[in-house]
């Protein structure tokens, strides 16, 4: 799934490096996308023409705090 979220048809989507769904797996020593999609959702995602990843969540915990200041 991570490969699909990072690149779709040669287009780079929202940076997974800053996404809250981009998780590091110590056992496999790699990052992966932690979005859980059922078969229908995955097929819909693959066949669509998203310009940005619809599952992107900003992983910056301090964004709200900076906004309040």
N, C-alpha and C positions, 0 to 999 in steps of 0.2 A: 504494500500500500504506500509506503514512504516514497518509493520511486515514482509512483503515479502522482503523488501530491507535490513532489519537487519539480517534476517536468511533465508537461502534457503536450505532445506533438511539437516538441522543440521550444515551447514557451515556458519560461520560468515563472512559477507562481509565487505567492507570498513566501517569504523566507521562512523555512521550517526551523532555522536556527533560533528564532525568537518566539516560536510558537509554544504554547503551554502543553500541546499534545505531543511534542517531540521529546521522547523519553530515551534516556541512556540505559542500555541493558549491559550490566557489568559482566554477566555470564557469557554473553556472546561478543562483548567488547564492541558494540555498535549502537547507533541511534536508530529509532524507528518511530513511526507515527502511531500513536495510541488511540486513534479514532476507531471505534467499533461500528462497523457497518454490516447490515445483513446483506444477503445476496442481491436483493432488489435495489437497495440503496447504492451498493457498490457498482452495479451495472448502470444505474442511472448516472452516477458520477463519471464513470468511464466514457459513456456515450455523449455526455453533455459538453458544451463549449464554454466552460467557466474561464474567465480571465484571471480570477484569483481563487484561491482555495476557499470553499465555503465553510470549512471546518477550522479555519485559522482562529486561534485565540491568542491574544497578546500575553506573553509570559512575563511581562514586566510588572512585578508586584508593586513597584513604587510609582507607577503612572498616576494612580488615583491621588496619592499623597502630593505629588508635584502639582497636580491640577488644583488641589485645595489650597496650596500656598499662595 
